Amino acid sequence: MTSQAADGPEQVTATRRSKLTPQREQEFFDAVLEQIRECGYEAVTMEGVAASTRCSKSTLYRQWKTKPQFVVAALRSRRTARLAGIDTGSLADDLREAGRCAGRWSMTDTQLLQALGHAVHGDEELARALREALIDPEIEALREILRRGVERGEIPADHPALEYIPAQMFGVVRARPVVDGEYADPCYLVRFVEAAVLPALGLGPPQGPDSP
């Protein structure tokens, strides 16, 4: 058997079994999500992502098989509760900080939700991954903030506004680009918390538009 013949099958097998480093995999995930934001889901191709990340398209196809599977994996790689670390000891201050944090990523998340809006209607797995990545963790973190407020005695457990606060805060982030043509930045969201969320919970009047 020649050296070329001997090396061929082993080389192919080794290539197929090779694994991407977590850093390289995240590069692919970041690239596909960024292209979706910029161009829309339908316009993104495996070939385009391969070109932008300087890899062969066979690498992407071997790892994820199809574009929907690739995008689902990319979304799930972002499944973190970015509001989970908020705990100031005060419900009002926790909600203000949640507004600041949400404002920092509202543009990128809203762009992604808008870009995937049509595609998720025909793909249940993609819709589930989108919700798991961008919606469920933040809603649960907000509910935890409210639970701590109840445990500290700042608000009664049966307050009628409690169940609506996560939808209220999440909704304004998504709605402002449609209503005002602008993203909900940190200053806007803190003002919203003070003018609408805190009064709804009976935590006092708004502190004014220039509150930190």
C-alpha positions in Angstrom: 0.0 0.0 0.0 1.4 3.4 -0.9 1.9 6.2 1.6 -0.8 8.2 -0.2 -3.3 5.3 0.0 -2.5 4.7 3.7 -2.9 8.3 4.6 -6.1 9.0 2.8 -8.7 7.2 4.9 -7.0 8.0 8.2 -6.8 11.6 7.3 -10.5 11.8 6.3 -11.5 10.0 9.5 -9.3 12.3 11.7 -10.8 15.3 10.0 -14.4 14.1 10.6 -13.6 13.4 14.2 -11.8 16.7 14.8 -13.5 19.1 17.2 -13.6 22.8 17.2 -12.2 24.7 20.1 -14.8 26.5 22.2 -13.2 29.8 21.1 -13.4 28.9 17.4 -16.9 27.6 17.7 -18.0 30.9 19.4 -16.4 32.8 16.5 -18.7 31.0 14.1 -21.7 31.6 16.4 -20.9 35.3 16.7 -20.5 35.6 12.9 -23.8 34.0 12.0 -25.8 36.0 14.5 -24.1 39.3 13.4 -24.9 38.5 9.8 -28.5 37.8 10.7 -28.8 41.1 12.4 -27.3 42.9 9.4 -28.8 41.0 6.5 -31.8 39.1 7.8 -32.1 35.4 8.3 -33.0 34.5 4.7 -30.0 36.2 3.2 -27.4 34.4 5.5 -25.7 31.4 4.0 -23.3 28.8 5.3 -20.9 29.9 2.5 -21.1 33.5 3.6 -20.3 32.7 7.3 -17.4 30.4 6.1 -16.0 33.3 4.1 -16.2 35.8 6.9 -14.6 33.4 9.4 -12.0 32.1 7.0 -12.9 28.5 7.2 -14.2 26.0 4.6 -17.9 25.6 4.3 -17.4 21.9 4.7 -16.3 22.6 8.3 -19.6 24.2 9.1 -21.7 21.6 7.3 -19.8 18.8 9.0 -20.5 20.3 12.4 -24.1 21.5 12.0 -25.5 20.0 8.8 -27.9 22.8 7.9 -28.3 26.5 8.4 -31.3 26.2 10.8 -29.3 23.8 13.0 -26.3 26.2 13.0 -28.4 29.1 14.0 -30.2 27.2 16.7 -26.7 26.2 18.1 -25.6 29.8 18.0 -28.7 31.0 19.8 -28.3 28.4 22.5 -24.7 29.4 23.1 -26.0 32.7 24.3 -28.4 31.2 26.9 -27.4 33.2 29.9 -29.4 35.3 32.4 -27.8 38.7 32.2 -30.0 40.1 34.9 -29.4 37.2 37.3 -26.6 39.0 39.2 -28.7 42.0 40.2 -29.3 42.1 43.9 -29.0 45.6 45.5 -31.1 44.8 48.6 -33.9 47.0 47.3 -36.7 46.1 44.9 -36.8 49.6 43.4 -33.1 49.7 42.9 -33.0 46.2 41.5 -35.6 47.2 38.9 -33.7 50.4 38.0 -30.5 48.3 37.5 -32.5 45.8 35.4 -33.5 48.7 33.2 -30.0 49.9 32.8 -28.7 46.4 32.0 -31.5 45.7 29.5 -30.8 49.0 27.8 -27.2 48.0 27.2 -28.1 45.1 24.9 -31.6 46.2 23.7 -30.3 47.2 20.3 -28.5 43.9 19.4 -31.3 41.7 20.9 -34.1 43.6 19.2 -32.3 43.5 15.9 -31.9 39.7 16.2 -35.6 39.2 17.2 -36.7 41.3 14.3 -34.4 39.6 11.8 -35.6 36.1 12.9 -39.3 37.2 13.2 -40.5 35.6 10.0 -38.2 32.5 10.1 -39.4 31.4 13.5 -43.0 31.0 12.4 -42.1 28.1 10.2 -39.5 26.4 12.5 -40.5 25.3 16.0 -37.0 24.5 17.0 -35.7 27.8 15.9 -38.5 29.6 17.8 -37.8 27.6 20.9 -34.1 28.3 20.7 -34.8 32.0 20.3 -37.0 32.1 23.3 -34.6 30.1 25.4 -31.7 32.4 24.4 -33.2 35.9 24.6 -36.5 35.8 26.5 -36.9 33.1 29.1 -33.7 33.8 31.1 -34.5 37.5 31.5 -38.1 36.9 32.3 -37.1 34.4 35.0 -34.5 36.8 36.4 -37.1 39.6 36.7 -39.4 37.2 38.5 -36.6 36.4 40.9 -36.1 40.1 41.6 -39.8 40.4 42.4 -39.7 37.3 44.6 -36.9 38.8 46.7 -38.9 42.0 47.0 -41.8 40.0 48.4 -39.6 38.0 50.8 -38.1 41.3 52.1 -41.7 42.6 52.7 -41.4 45.4 50.3 -44.5 44.4 48.4 -47.3 42.0 49.2 -47.3 38.6 47.5 -50.8 39.2 46.2 -50.1 42.6 44.6 -52.1 42.5 41.3 -49.3 44.2 39.3 -46.6 41.6 40.1 -47.5 39.2 37.3 -47.3 41.9 34.7 -43.9 43.5 35.4 -41.8 41.1 33.4 -44.0 41.5 30.3 -44.1 45.3 30.9 -40.3 45.7 31.0 -39.6 43.2 28.3 -42.4 44.6 26.1 -41.2 48.2 26.2 -37.7 47.1 25.0 -39.2 45.5 21.9 -42.0 48.1 21.3 -40.0 51.3 21.4 -38.3 50.9 18.0 -41.7 50.4 16.5 -43.4 53.3 18.4 -40.6 55.9 18.5 -38.1 54.7 15.9 -35.4 54.4 18.6 -34.0 51.7 20.8 -34.7 51.6 24.5 -31.4 52.7 25.9 -30.4 52.6 29.6 -31.6 56.1 30.4 -34.9 55.6 28.7 -35.5 52.3 30.6 -34.6 53.8 34.0 -37.1 56.6 33.3 -39.7 54.0 32.3 -39.1 52.0 35.5 -39.5 55.2 37.7 -42.5 56.5 35.8 -44.5 53.3 35.2 -43.1 50.2 36.9 -42.5 51.5 40.5 -45.8 53.4 40.7 -47.6 50.3 39.5 -46.1 48.4 42.4 -46.9 51.1 44.9 -43.2 51.9 45.5 -43.5 55.6 45.4 -43.8 58.4 42.8 -41.3 58.7 39.9 -38.1 60.4 40.8 -37.9 62.5 37.6 -36.4 62.2 34.1 -32.8 62.8 35.3 -32.7 60.0 37.9 -29.5 57.9 37.6 
